[in-house]
Amino acid sequence: MASPVTIKRVENKKMMKEFIMFPWTSGIYKNDPCWVPPLIGEQKKFFDPQKGYFFEIGEVEYFLAYRDGKTAGRITAHINHLYEEKYDNDTGFFGFFESINDVDVARALFDAAEAWLKSKGKTIMNGPQSFSVYDSVGFEIHGQDVIPVVGLFHFAAYYPYLVESCGFEKCVDWSCYLVKKIDDYKPYLKAVKEEFMKGQTVEYKIFKKKEINDRKDDIHEIFNRAWEGNWGHLPLTRKQLDSIIHELVQIVIPELVVFAEKDGRTVGFIISIPDINPAMRILNGRLYPWRLVRFLLAARKTKKIRTIIMGVLPEYRGQKIDDVFYLRTIEDGIRLGFEASDCSLIVETNKKMIGALKPLRAENYKTYRIYQRSIK
């Protein structure tokens, strides 16, 4: 008979370190070629109440599972006050789930998260959302054998089995789309882009790093307004945006960041970045100098870009600005030596964006599923 599972709340720095390091110490991903270790330093900031954006808008509790005296899993339970204001007071969330392949461990973790959410008056548990819909969401149900693109994460292939065994059902799917051999589209892209731009009185400007502080307000307003109505959308807080921009500016290529201006007003933007995830594996979570040199050399070899964030103000939709953004990004990607363009993540309810990718024969190569279950 298996020994019982013990659940403990994270109550000190030692336990938080244990929580953060579990993906390494557990050995879950030891022989997994698709796992991209997150930067440990960034994880610490993310969970720091003084530095992490989430603590301005939500509350969280951390749990660790133990079996036979060893750490066997981890999970968070959290509530988001912005979500409560915009959608409902019934839904709470779990996130940062990791577990050995053991249903009893998984069930104990989910039950602990559920009990905490119930104490907060919640009747639905949704996840994984770690911490929000614009962070890491879902478990892979398709494409588990493909390394995720920059900004996304890979999880143990048995997680969908664990979560479904514990009574969770599908909530919504988010997919990754890849346009491969983009050089084949070069003549088509140029012709279509020029056709879209006929009659436009829009000026497209390439990003300059010295403008970053001036551009933050534009990005903040446009993204929050443009994505209104998308599944689960919550407005980015300024602290959340600053964190995103800080990370992007480290690896961004100016030609792949484009702003649309009309009558002196910024009305849209698109930001694409090189896919450095394969190179990130070299770091194994730490910025040691000898690893950093190897990382930088490997990162230069990437042949894929990812469109990570974009938006057009609602009153300027229907003017083909977003189409020009996509086509220009792919066209410039070709010129810069990239061979594939990734569009991730796209929620299954966003039929317009999915439809826009069909002419480019975009492949849905990976899908993440968010689950939910009722709280008893």
BELLINNOR-V65581 format. One record per residue. SS is DSSP state (H for helix, E for strand, - for the rest). PHI is phi as a letter, one per 20 degrees, with the letter a starting at -180 (none if undefined). PSI is psi as a letter, one per 40 degrees, with the letter a starting at -180 (999 if undefined). Layout:
ss=SS phi=PHI psi=PSI
ss=SS phi=PHI psi=PSI
This chain:
ss=- phi=none psi=h
ss=- phi=f psi=i
ss=- phi=f psi=i
ss=- phi=f psi=i
ss=E phi=e psi=h
ss=E phi=d psi=h
ss=E phi=d psi=h
ss=E phi=c psi=i
ss=E phi=f psi=i
ss=- phi=f psi=h
ss=- phi=c psi=e
ss=- phi=b psi=i
ss=H phi=f psi=d
ss=H phi=f psi=d
ss=H phi=f psi=d
ss=H phi=f psi=d
ss=H phi=f psi=d
ss=H phi=f psi=d
ss=H phi=f psi=d
ss=H phi=f psi=d
ss=H phi=e psi=e
ss=H phi=g psi=d
ss=H phi=g psi=d
ss=H phi=e psi=d
ss=H phi=f psi=d
ss=- phi=f psi=d
ss=- phi=m psi=e
ss=- phi=g psi=d
ss=- phi=d psi=e
ss=- phi=g psi=d
ss=- phi=d psi=f
ss=- phi=d psi=h
ss=- phi=f psi=e
ss=- phi=e psi=e
ss=- phi=f psi=h
ss=- phi=d psi=h
ss=- phi=f psi=h
ss=- phi=f psi=i
ss=- phi=f psi=h
ss=H phi=f psi=d
ss=H phi=f psi=d
ss=H phi=f psi=d
ss=H phi=f psi=d
ss=H phi=f psi=d
ss=H phi=f psi=d
ss=H phi=g psi=d
ss=- phi=e psi=e
ss=- phi=e psi=h
ss=- phi=g psi=d
ss=- phi=e psi=d
ss=- phi=d psi=d
ss=- phi=f psi=h
ss=H phi=f psi=d
ss=H phi=f psi=d
ss=H phi=f psi=e
ss=H phi=e psi=d
ss=- phi=c psi=e
ss=E phi=b psi=a
ss=E phi=c psi=i
ss=E phi=b psi=i
ss=E phi=c psi=h
ss=E phi=d psi=i
ss=E phi=c psi=i
ss=E phi=c psi=i
ss=E phi=d psi=i
ss=E phi=c psi=i
ss=E phi=b psi=h
ss=- phi=l psi=f
ss=- phi=m psi=e
ss=E phi=d psi=i
ss=E phi=f psi=h
ss=E phi=d psi=e
ss=E phi=a psi=i
ss=E phi=b psi=i
ss=E phi=a psi=i
ss=E phi=d psi=i
ss=E phi=c psi=h
ss=E phi=b psi=i
ss=E phi=c psi=i
ss=E phi=c psi=h
ss=H phi=f psi=d
ss=H phi=f psi=d
ss=H phi=f psi=d
ss=H phi=f psi=d
ss=H phi=f psi=d
ss=H phi=e psi=d
ss=- phi=d psi=c
ss=- phi=b psi=i
ss=- phi=e psi=e
ss=- phi=e psi=d
ss=E phi=e psi=h
ss=E phi=d psi=i
ss=E phi=c psi=i
ss=E phi=d psi=i
ss=E phi=b psi=i
ss=E phi=l psi=f
ss=E phi=f psi=h
ss=E phi=b psi=i
ss=E phi=b psi=i
ss=- phi=f psi=i
ss=- phi=f psi=g
ss=- phi=b psi=h
ss=H phi=f psi=d
ss=H phi=f psi=d
ss=H phi=f psi=d
ss=H phi=f psi=d
ss=H phi=f psi=d
ss=H phi=f psi=d
ss=H phi=f psi=d
ss=H phi=f psi=d
ss=H phi=f psi=d
ss=H phi=f psi=d
ss=H phi=f psi=d
ss=H phi=f psi=d
ss=H phi=f psi=d
ss=H phi=f psi=d
ss=H phi=f psi=d
ss=H phi=f psi=d
ss=H phi=f psi=e
ss=- phi=e psi=e
ss=- phi=n psi=e
ss=- phi=e psi=i
ss=- phi=d psi=e
ss=E phi=c psi=h
ss=E phi=d psi=h
ss=E phi=c psi=i
ss=E phi=r psi=a
ss=- phi=f psi=h
ss=E phi=c psi=h
ss=E phi=c psi=g
ss=- phi=e psi=d
ss=- phi=c psi=i
ss=- phi=f psi=e
ss=- phi=d psi=e
ss=- phi=d psi=a
ss=E phi=f psi=h
ss=E phi=c psi=i
ss=- phi=m psi=i
ss=E phi=d psi=i
ss=E phi=f psi=h
ss=E phi=d psi=e
ss=E phi=b psi=h
ss=- phi=n psi=f
ss=- phi=f psi=e
ss=- phi=e psi=e
ss=- phi=d psi=h
ss=- phi=f psi=h
ss=- phi=f psi=i
ss=- phi=f psi=i
ss=- phi=g psi=h
ss=- phi=n psi=e
ss=- phi=d psi=i
ss=- phi=c psi=i
ss=- phi=d psi=i
ss=- phi=c psi=i
ss=- phi=g psi=h
ss=- phi=f psi=d
ss=- phi=e psi=e
ss=H phi=f psi=d
ss=H phi=g psi=d
ss=H phi=f psi=d
ss=H phi=f psi=d
ss=H phi=f psi=d
ss=H phi=f psi=d
ss=H phi=f psi=d
ss=- phi=e psi=e
ss=- phi=n psi=e
ss=- phi=e psi=i
ss=E phi=c psi=i
ss=E phi=g psi=h
ss=E phi=d psi=d
ss=E phi=a psi=i
ss=E phi=d psi=i
ss=E phi=c psi=h
ss=E phi=c psi=i
ss=E phi=d psi=h
ss=E phi=d psi=h
ss=E phi=c psi=h
ss=E phi=e psi=h
ss=E phi=d psi=i
ss=- phi=l psi=f
ss=H phi=f psi=e
ss=H phi=f psi=d
ss=H phi=f psi=d
ss=H phi=e psi=e
ss=H phi=g psi=d
ss=H phi=f psi=d
ss=H phi=f psi=d
ss=H phi=g psi=d
ss=H phi=f psi=d
ss=H phi=f psi=d
ss=H phi=f psi=d
ss=H phi=g psi=d
ss=H phi=f psi=d
ss=H phi=f psi=d
ss=H phi=f psi=d
ss=H phi=e psi=e
ss=- phi=f psi=h
ss=- phi=n psi=e
ss=- phi=f psi=i
ss=- phi=d psi=f
ss=- phi=d psi=h
ss=E phi=d psi=h
ss=E phi=d psi=h
ss=E phi=d psi=h
ss=E phi=e psi=i
ss=- phi=f psi=i
ss=- phi=c psi=h
ss=H phi=g psi=d
ss=H phi=f psi=e
ss=H phi=e psi=e
ss=H phi=g psi=d
ss=H phi=f psi=d
ss=H phi=f psi=d
ss=H phi=e psi=e
ss=H phi=g psi=d
ss=H phi=f psi=d
ss=H phi=f psi=d
ss=H phi=f psi=d
ss=H phi=f psi=d
ss=H phi=f psi=d
ss=H phi=f psi=d
ss=H phi=f psi=d
ss=H phi=f psi=d
ss=H phi=f psi=d
ss=H phi=f psi=d
ss=- phi=e psi=e
ss=- phi=g psi=h
ss=- phi=o psi=e
ss=- phi=f psi=i
ss=- phi=g psi=h
ss=- phi=m psi=e
ss=- phi=g psi=h
ss=- phi=c psi=h
ss=- phi=f psi=h
ss=- phi=f psi=h
ss=- phi=f psi=i
ss=H phi=f psi=d
ss=H phi=f psi=d
ss=H phi=f psi=d
ss=H phi=f psi=d
ss=H phi=g psi=d
ss=H phi=f psi=d
ss=H phi=f psi=d
ss=H phi=f psi=d
ss=H phi=g psi=d
ss=H phi=f psi=d
ss=H phi=f psi=d
ss=H phi=f psi=e
ss=- phi=f psi=d
ss=- phi=c psi=e
ss=E phi=f psi=i
ss=E phi=d psi=h
ss=E phi=g psi=d
ss=E phi=f psi=e
ss=E phi=d psi=e
ss=E phi=c psi=h
ss=E phi=c psi=h
ss=E phi=d psi=i
ss=E phi=d psi=h
ss=E phi=c psi=h
ss=E phi=c psi=h
ss=- phi=l psi=f
ss=- phi=m psi=e
ss=E phi=d psi=h
ss=E phi=f psi=h
ss=E phi=d psi=e
ss=E phi=a psi=i
ss=E phi=b psi=i
ss=E phi=b psi=h
ss=E phi=c psi=h
ss=E phi=c psi=i
ss=E phi=c psi=i
ss=E phi=f psi=i
ss=- phi=e psi=g
ss=- phi=e psi=e
ss=H phi=g psi=d
ss=H phi=g psi=d
ss=H phi=f psi=d
ss=H phi=f psi=d
ss=H phi=f psi=d
ss=H phi=f psi=d
ss=H phi=f psi=d
ss=- phi=l psi=f
ss=- phi=n psi=e
ss=- phi=c psi=i
ss=- phi=e psi=f
ss=- phi=f psi=i
ss=H phi=g psi=d
ss=H phi=f psi=d
ss=H phi=f psi=d
ss=H phi=f psi=d
ss=H phi=f psi=d
ss=H phi=f psi=d
ss=H phi=f psi=d
ss=H phi=f psi=d
ss=H phi=f psi=d
ss=H phi=f psi=d
ss=H phi=f psi=d
ss=- phi=f psi=e
ss=- phi=e psi=e
ss=- phi=f psi=i
ss=- phi=d psi=e
ss=E phi=c psi=i
ss=E phi=d psi=i
ss=E phi=c psi=h
ss=E phi=f psi=h
ss=E phi=d psi=d
ss=E phi=b psi=h
ss=E phi=b psi=i
ss=E phi=a psi=i
ss=E phi=c psi=h
ss=- phi=g psi=h
ss=H phi=g psi=d
ss=H phi=f psi=e
ss=H phi=d psi=e
ss=- phi=f psi=i
ss=- phi=n psi=e
ss=- phi=d psi=e
ss=- phi=m psi=e
ss=H phi=f psi=d
ss=H phi=f psi=d
ss=H phi=f psi=d
ss=H phi=f psi=d
ss=H phi=g psi=d
ss=H phi=f psi=d
ss=H phi=f psi=d
ss=H phi=f psi=d
ss=H phi=f psi=d
ss=H phi=f psi=d
ss=H phi=f psi=d
ss=H phi=f psi=d
ss=H phi=f psi=d
ss=H phi=g psi=d
ss=H phi=f psi=d
ss=- phi=e psi=e
ss=- phi=n psi=e
ss=- phi=e psi=i
ss=- phi=d psi=e
ss=E phi=b psi=i
ss=E phi=c psi=h
ss=E phi=d psi=h
ss=E phi=d psi=h
ss=E phi=b psi=i
ss=E phi=e psi=i
ss=E phi=c psi=h
ss=E phi=f psi=i
ss=- phi=f psi=d
ss=- phi=e psi=e
ss=- phi=e psi=g
ss=H phi=f psi=d
ss=H phi=f psi=d
ss=H phi=f psi=d
ss=H phi=f psi=d
ss=H phi=f psi=d
ss=H phi=f psi=d
ss=H phi=e psi=e
ss=H phi=f psi=d
ss=- phi=f psi=d
ss=- phi=e psi=e
ss=- phi=l psi=f
ss=- phi=f psi=h
ss=E phi=e psi=h
ss=E phi=e psi=g
ss=E phi=d psi=e
ss=E phi=b psi=h
ss=E phi=c psi=h
ss=E phi=d psi=h
ss=E phi=d psi=h
ss=E phi=e psi=h
ss=E phi=d psi=i
ss=E phi=b psi=i
ss=E phi=b psi=i
ss=E phi=f psi=i
ss=- phi=e psi=h
ss=- phi=f psi=999
